[in-house]
Amino acid sequence: MAAGTGNGPATGTAAGPGTRGETSADVRRNELAAFLRSRRERITPEQAGLARGQRRRTPGLRREEVAHLAAVGVTWYTWLEQARNIKVSAQVLDSLARALMLDHSERFHLFALAEVADPHPNSECTGVSDSLRAMLRQLEPFPACVQNSRYDILAYNRTYGRLLCDLDALPQEDRNCMLLAFTNATWSACVVNRDEVVRSMAAKFRASMAEHLAEPAWKTLLKRLQDESPEFRELWARHEVVRATKRTWIFRQAQVGLLRTRYTALWTGPNSGPRLLTYTPEDDETRERLERLQELVTADPSGTPPRPA
């Protein structure tokens, strides 16, 4: 999507707050600019699927990174943050809302400040609320996490954090189920019938990506998978697609042994975006072993792997 075409700035910039002759439109543009800056500064590059790089002084994303993620012109986005008098389309605002990971209230506020009708008022919330984090804790000892449509692990409870590998020890950008499946040896060793599982995951990822082909974060993840995993490249070349997900998962957890679980996915919003994933025991032995895993994690919360039971 090309943005900024025909949307150049009008003469002059918006007057600063409190300036003589300031209009309601000036106030609205200044509020919009300040809101965009505040949302940009709270997002880390890792959360957006970008490399941090060196010499980063910006507390969050840079303007050019937001422009890249939203597929808009850098100069145009800079003008927007400078409260220039430019026109903003609903399509561009939708892209910015997704790039900045706005929740429902923030998205509503963005469109209200721009005085543009939201074409998708029920778009997914990308954040993880305090209440959802509390739910994750209450589900222990059952492993559970919140995952977005790109398979990034946004939040998880303690038992999920040690189910397949030590998630706490991984950098934020590596906490992605596709990356773990194809590039993390510890994760792979814990999955029974791994070949079947990863083939299904690659096919499901291709089916999901059909709706996100032009999105930079998805393309960045795909490139990384292709660069780092010959196995993924070979599976990706098959063009297999599948949307159904197997419901029974069997893990060989290093500290407690074999775990037979039932997988459940619950959408956290009205659309197919972030979802709550839970793994419940299929038998009493698995329940006892999950309780044992929780005891081990609770006794050693530092991240050091506990001694085998």
Secondary structure, DSSP 8 states (H G I E B T S, - for coil): ---STT----SSB---TT-TT--HHHHHHHHHHHHHHHHHHT--TTTTT----SS--SSS--HHHHHHHHT--HHHHHHHHTTB-----HHHHHHHHHHTT--HHHHHHHHHHHT---S-TT----S--HHHHHHHHHTTTS-EEEE-TT-BEEEE-HHHHTTSS-GGGS-GGG-BHHHHHHH-HHHHHHBTTHHHHHHHHHHHHHHHHTT-TT-HHHHHHHHHHHHH-HHHHHHHTTT-------SEEEEEETTTEEEEEEEEEEESSSSSSSEEEEEEESSHHHHHHHHHHHHHHHH-TTS------
